[in-house]
Amino acid sequence: MTDGLVIGSHLSSSKGYLAMGKTAREIGANTFQFFTRNPRGGRAKEIDADDVAAFHAFAKENGIGRILAHAPYTLNACSADGRVREFAMETMADDLKRMEWTPGNCYNFHPGSHVGQGMETGIGLIAAQLNALITPEQTTTVLLETMAGKGSEVGGRFEELREIIDRVDPGIRDHVGVCLDTCHVWDGGYDIVGNLDGVLDEFDRTIGLCRLKAIHLNDSQNDRGARKDRHARIGEGHIGTEAMGRIINHPALRDLPFYLETPNELDGYAREIELLHNLRML
């Protein structure tokens, strides 16, 4: 495709980097997202240097780039349980080392849930972990994901993400960005269907569009403001196909990479990627 759309889906990393690259091409993608390890936590597989080298060659030949790593869901940097915070610290530290095998890409994580400690405490703990782990030398950008705001989640409001970023040391702050999840912000109450320009203006005033590095492109099973986080296939939820077209074509967003996390198998992702290319305005 020559429409400039950078689009892919979440893929299994069980068979390595080259396999993910080949799968991406098979479904018409030019990027992809993957879990760094089991999404419920645990040890990551050893990286195969030959596999990574083969992937780099394949990616260059086939125009694949801007891949996105996703931390396990169990990573909670602001848990009330010290052991859970220690797991988060150890996991992210290991993940960021592994990311340097594929330099210049992004690593996305859910900020976490403060579990009754209060938003202020949660924000402080998340920022402290980033300050402890990010180095000026790393090539990876760490992305805070916008959340739906269910329970005690941190990141359901743009102001909360801004507070975290503001507390990151200035010397490493350029290594921190945001991944906007369309389902999450819709479920969090932001009207990206009826007032996309207004939402993006608010994001720019609060965080800065310069910090926005990736989009999770998901429809939602819920009404706006439900704060539930239930993804739907593109066009089968309350956001809808027309709004998705406006999102991928918006001047502030169109050059960003888009990653599908819809409830699909590979053939479903292929259909969605084709649909989105058809919605793309040259």
C-alpha positions as CSV (number, residue, x, y, z in Angstrom):
1,M,0.0,0.0,0.0
2,T,1.2,3.5,-0.7
3,D,-1.3,5.4,1.5
4,G,1.3,5.9,4.3
5,L,-0.8,4.1,6.9
6,V,1.3,2.3,9.5
7,I,-0.9,-0.4,10.7
8,G,-0.6,-3.8,12.4
9,S,-2.0,-5.9,15.1
10,H,-1.0,-7.7,18.3
11,L,0.8,-10.9,17.4
12,S,2.1,-13.9,19.4
13,S,5.8,-13.8,20.2
14,S,6.0,-17.5,21.0
15,K,7.9,-18.3,17.7
16,G,10.2,-15.3,17.8
17,Y,10.8,-12.0,16.0
18,L,11.2,-13.4,12.4
19,A,7.9,-15.3,12.7
20,M,6.1,-12.2,13.8
21,G,7.5,-10.2,10.9
22,K,6.4,-12.9,8.4
23,T,2.9,-13.1,10.0
24,A,2.6,-9.3,9.8
25,R,3.3,-9.4,6.1
26,E,0.8,-12.2,5.6
27,I,-2.1,-10.2,7.1
28,G,-1.1,-7.0,5.2
29,A,0.5,-5.2,8.2
30,N,3.7,-3.1,8.2
31,T,4.2,-3.1,11.9
32,F,3.0,-5.2,14.9
33,Q,2.7,-5.3,18.7
34,F,3.8,-8.1,21.0
35,F,4.0,-9.1,24.6
36,T,7.6,-9.1,26.0
37,R,6.7,-12.2,28.0
38,N,3.5,-14.1,29.1
39,P,0.9,-11.4,29.6
40,R,0.2,-12.7,33.1
41,G,3.9,-12.4,34.0
42,G,6.8,-14.8,34.5
43,R,10.2,-15.1,32.9
44,A,10.8,-14.1,29.3
45,K,12.2,-16.5,26.7
46,E,15.9,-16.1,26.0
47,I,16.5,-13.9,22.9
48,D,17.9,-15.7,19.9
49,A,20.5,-13.4,18.3
50,D,20.2,-15.2,15.0
51,D,16.4,-14.8,15.0
52,V,16.7,-11.1,15.7
53,A,19.3,-10.6,13.0
54,A,17.0,-12.5,10.5
55,F,14.1,-10.3,11.6
56,H,16.0,-7.1,11.0
57,A,16.9,-8.2,7.5
58,F,13.3,-9.3,6.8
59,A,11.9,-6.1,8.2
60,K,14.2,-3.9,6.1
61,E,13.3,-5.8,3.0
62,N,9.6,-5.8,3.6
63,G,9.1,-2.3,5.1
64,I,8.2,-3.4,8.6
65,G,9.1,-0.9,11.4
66,R,8.0,1.0,14.5
67,I,7.2,-2.2,16.4
68,L,5.6,-1.9,19.8
69,A,6.4,-4.1,22.8
70,H,3.7,-4.4,25.5
71,A,4.5,-5.1,29.2
72,P,2.6,-7.9,30.9
73,Y,-0.8,-7.0,32.4
74,T,0.4,-8.0,35.9
75,L,3.0,-5.2,36.0
76,N,1.7,-2.7,38.6
77,A,4.2,-0.1,39.5
78,C,1.9,1.5,42.0
79,S,0.6,-1.5,43.9
80,A,0.0,-1.4,47.6
81,D,1.9,-4.7,47.8
82,G,5.7,-4.2,47.9
83,R,6.3,-7.6,46.2
84,V,4.1,-6.6,43.3
85,R,6.0,-3.4,42.9
86,E,9.3,-5.3,43.0
87,F,8.1,-7.6,40.3
88,A,7.1,-4.5,38.2
89,M,10.6,-3.1,38.7
90,E,12.4,-6.3,37.8
91,T,10.2,-7.0,34.8
92,M,10.5,-3.5,33.3
93,A,14.3,-3.4,33.9
94,D,14.7,-6.7,32.1
95,D,12.3,-5.7,29.3
96,L,14.2,-2.4,28.7
97,K,17.4,-4.3,28.3
98,R,15.8,-6.7,25.9
99,M,14.4,-3.8,23.9
100,E,17.9,-2.8,22.8
101,W,18.0,-5.9,20.6
102,T,15.5,-3.9,18.4
103,P,16.6,-0.4,19.0
104,G,14.6,2.8,18.4
105,N,11.2,1.3,19.2
106,C,8.6,1.8,21.9
107,Y,7.6,-0.1,25.1
108,N,4.1,0.3,26.3
109,F,2.7,-0.4,29.8
110,H,-0.4,0.1,31.8
111,P,0.4,2.7,34.5
112,G,-1.3,0.5,37.2
113,S,-3.8,0.6,40.0
114,H,-3.2,2.4,43.3
115,V,-5.5,-0.1,45.1
116,G,-6.8,2.4,47.7
117,Q,-3.6,4.3,48.3
118,G,-4.9,7.3,46.4
119,M,-4.1,8.8,43.0
120,E,-1.3,11.0,44.4
121,T,0.5,8.1,45.9
122,G,0.0,6.0,42.7
123,I,1.3,8.7,40.5
124,G,4.4,9.1,42.7
125,L,5.2,5.4,42.7
126,I,4.9,5.1,38.9
127,A,7.2,8.1,38.3
128,A,9.7,6.7,40.8
129,Q,9.9,3.5,38.9
130,L,10.5,5.3,35.6
131,N,13.2,7.5,37.2
132,A,14.9,4.4,38.6
133,L,14.9,2.5,35.3
134,I,15.1,4.8,32.3
135,T,18.6,5.8,31.2
136,P,19.7,8.7,29.0
137,E,21.5,6.2,26.7
138,Q,18.6,3.9,25.9
139,T,17.0,4.1,22.5
140,T,13.6,2.9,23.6
141,T,10.7,5.2,24.3
142,V,8.5,4.1,27.3
143,L,4.8,4.7,26.7
144,L,2.2,5.3,29.3
145,E,-1.1,3.9,28.1
146,T,-4.4,5.9,28.4
147,M,-6.7,3.8,30.6
148,A,-10.5,3.5,30.9
149,G,-10.5,4.6,34.6
150,K,-12.0,1.4,36.0
151,G,-11.5,0.8,39.7
152,S,-8.4,2.5,41.0
153,E,-6.6,2.7,37.6
154,V,-4.1,5.5,37.1
155,G,-4.3,7.1,33.7
156,G,-8.0,7.4,33.1
157,R,-7.6,11.2,32.8
158,F,-5.0,13.0,30.7
159,E,-4.0,15.1,33.8
160,E,-2.9,11.9,35.6
161,L,-0.5,11.0,32.8
162,R,0.8,14.6,32.7
163,E,1.5,14.4,36.4
164,I,3.6,11.2,35.9
165,I,5.6,12.7,33.1
166,D,6.2,16.0,35.0
167,R,7.8,13.9,37.8
168,V,10.2,12.1,35.5
169,D,13.7,13.6,35.7
170,P,14.2,16.2,32.9
171,G,17.3,14.3,31.7
172,I,15.3,11.3,30.7
173,R,11.9,12.8,30.1
174,D,12.4,12.6,26.3
175,H,12.3,8.8,26.7
176,V,8.7,8.9,27.9
177,G,5.6,9.2,25.7
178,V,1.9,8.1,25.6
179,C,0.0,5.5,23.7
180,L,-3.6,6.5,23.2
181,D,-6.1,3.6,23.3
182,T,-9.3,4.5,21.5
183,C,-11.5,2.1,23.5
184,H,-10.0,3.2,26.8
185,V,-10.4,7.0,26.2
186,W,-14.0,6.4,24.9
187,D,-14.8,4.3,28.0
188,G,-13.1,6.9,30.1
189,G,-15.5,9.6,28.8
190,Y,-13.7,11.3,26.0
191,D,-15.9,11.9,23.0
192,I,-13.7,10.8,20.1
193,V,-16.8,10.2,18.0
194,G,-18.5,13.5,18.2
195,N,-15.6,15.8,19.2
196,L,-12.3,14.3,18.1
197,D,-10.8,17.7,17.5
198,G,-11.8,18.8,21.0
199,V,-10.3,15.7,22.6
200,L,-7.0,16.1,20.8
201,D,-6.9,19.8,21.7
202,E,-7.4,18.8,25.4
203,F,-4.6,16.2,25.0
204,D,-2.3,18.8,23.5
205,R,-3.0,21.4,26.2
206,T,-2.6,18.8,29.0
207,I,0.2,16.5,27.8
208,G,1.3,17.8,24.4
209,L,0.8,16.0,21.1
210,C,4.6,15.7,20.8
211,R,4.3,13.0,23.5
212,L,1.8,10.9,21.5
213,K,3.8,8.1,19.9
214,A,1.3,5.3,19.2
215,I,-2.4,4.5,18.9
216,H,-4.2,1.3,20.0
217,L,-7.1,1.2,17.5
218,N,-10.0,-0.6,19.2
219,D,-13.7,-0.2,19.0
220,S,-15.7,-0.5,22.3
221,Q,-18.5,-2.7,23.5
222,N,-19.6,0.1,25.9
223,D,-21.3,3.4,25.9
224,R,-19.0,6.4,26.4
225,G,-18.0,6.9,30.0
226,A,-18.7,3.3,31.1
227,R,-15.2,3.0,32.5
228,K,-15.2,-0.8,31.7
229,D,-12.6,-1.4,29.0
230,R,-14.2,-4.0,26.7
231,H,-12.7,-4.0,23.2
232,A,-14.8,-4.7,20.1
233,R,-13.9,-5.3,16.4
234,I,-13.7,-2.2,14.2
235,G,-17.2,-1.1,13.3
236,E,-18.9,-3.5,15.7
237,G,-18.9,-1.2,18.7
238,H,-20.0,2.1,20.0
239,I,-17.2,4.1,18.3
240,G,-17.9,2.8,14.8
241,T,-16.3,2.7,11.4
242,E,-16.9,6.3,10.4
243,A,-15.2,7.6,13.6
244,M,-12.3,5.2,13.0
245,G,-11.8,6.6,9.6
246,R,-11.7,10.1,11.0
247,I,-9.1,9.0,13.6
248,I,-6.7,7.4,11.1
249,N,-7.0,10.4,8.7
250,H,-6.7,13.2,11.3
251,P,-3.7,15.5,10.6
252,A,-2.5,15.1,14.2
253,L,-2.7,11.3,14.1
254,R,-2.3,10.0,10.6
255,D,1.5,9.6,10.7
256,L,1.5,7.7,13.9
257,P,1.6,3.8,14.0
258,F,-1.8,2.1,14.7
259,Y,-2.0,-1.2,16.5
260,L,-5.2,-3.4,16.6
261,E,-6.1,-5.2,19.8
262,T,-9.5,-6.2,18.7
263,P,-11.0,-9.7,19.6
264,N,-9.8,-11.4,16.4
265,E,-7.9,-14.2,14.9
266,L,-5.4,-13.5,12.2
267,D,-7.9,-13.5,9.4
268,G,-10.0,-11.0,11.3
269,Y,-7.0,-8.7,11.6
270,A,-6.3,-9.0,7.9
271,R,-9.9,-7.9,7.1
272,E,-9.7,-5.0,9.5
273,I,-6.3,-3.8,8.0
274,E,-7.9,-4.0,4.5
275,L,-10.9,-2.0,5.8
276,L,-8.7,0.7,7.3
277,H,-6.7,1.0,4.1
278,N,-10.0,1.5,2.3
279,L,-10.9,4.3,4.8
280,R,-7.5,6.0,4.3
281,M,-7.6,9.3,2.4
282,L,-4.5,9.9,0.3
